[in-house]
Amino acid sequence: MVIHAVGNLHVFMGPDDFNGYGYFYVRLYWTGFGLPANVVEEYILLSAMLHMFVGVRRSLDKRSMVKAQGMFPLMNLAISGLMLGTFMTIHLFQFRFGDTEQFFLRPPPMMISWYGIPELNLFWTKDLEVPAVPVRDIYKLEYTLFNGSNNFWAVFYIFSVCVFMTHAFMGWKKVMPVLGVPAGHFGKVQKIGNAIFIVLGVIYISFPLYCMLTTPFAGHEASLQPAHPAAIPGA
């Protein structure tokens, strides 16, 4: 969740850096053991699957207790987890496997642009000697989904992030004794954990809000795009 949140912050840098960030992971496909994915994506997938399988097993173990004590609060994590699983599936099909247009940029030869670090423009370069390559325009895709006529997907995304924070609050409270946290520190540790989840939630909510409240930026290298007037000879 932290890796994904920090990476998506590059949407605020515009289409050059955000699309370059997406292409950065494509360039790491060689780490994916022959699959059309990189080791980071595979790690996140395996972590999510492990979390879901353990959650399902623990929920099944509580079936007898549910009959005696009722659905809530014993199954609150299972219910919120099911909602999050539905959201993640939709999210993957929309972004990871969604159809996108092409965006042309110059990828840094050394994976990230070292001289772009002070400005946080890490995933594209202005070096004219680097040939431009077509990448997925996930920047435009995000605006298409989150800046629509009725903002349905933006609202759905924000609601799902709120479900995630609620799920995290409840899960953190339940897992503290298992982690061996001394009972006298439960209050402080729970507050620290909740603060982390709130920060993560605010970061995720900022993406659809940003798209809803702003207009798309053409990019610093708009002339590279075939549809841009500057890219048409004589225009």
Summary of the structure (lengths in Angstrom):
residues: 235
radius of gyration: 21.3
end to end distance: 44.9
largest distance: 77.7
contacts: 632
relative contact order: 0.14
helix: 67%
strand: 3%
